[in-house]
């Protein structure tokens, strides 16, 4: 590759990254504003944004504005997996596996009503749920969606059977931060092994760990004093 070609490629990458930074700075942004901020002609910005869209790094909403795409969110989640939230939760995930033998996950909210697993500790049973770290999935009607929305009963956890995956039970609790939900912590295991008494016992353990992490993040959710059990 000639020096001229190399310089051209570098300039294209720099421009694409500048546009990507502007898209990530907002919930959504129009073409004209994105081009103006990146100091690019709208035609050039559109060409580069279409390339980024084709690779999943950006997406367009119904109004034609640009948002961060699923591939970018997944890469960001993988990077986040090495940062503070995962470091804070790592010990709790190991304790959950030690207490239950089931796989423990940490997830965060993604775009467009999705969630992304950003960390996990694999269970110790021969039959166990294996890593979904970096994967995004829709949260509609799922326990993890309710947890990330803060829609949990006084027990501090929600549970479901056989929703996202056949024969898998999910038990999920929110990790709170001041002003909202930072993440959700889950136990996933085969439904045949998690009967109702086991589910509620695991749920209590999970909710306790989530409350501890919430306090570390500056939030102090109330302990469950009602004895109420969440449904499956």
PyMOL commands that set and color helices and strands:
alter all, ss='L'
color gray80, all
select helices_A, chain A and resi 3-24+31-38+42-54+70-80+84-100+143-148+191-193+196-216
alter helices_A, ss='H'
color red, helices_A
select strands_A, chain A and resi 58-60+66-68+103-110+114-121+136-138+158-161+168-177+180-190
alter strands_A, ss='S'
color yellow, strands_A
deselect
rebuild
show_as cartoon
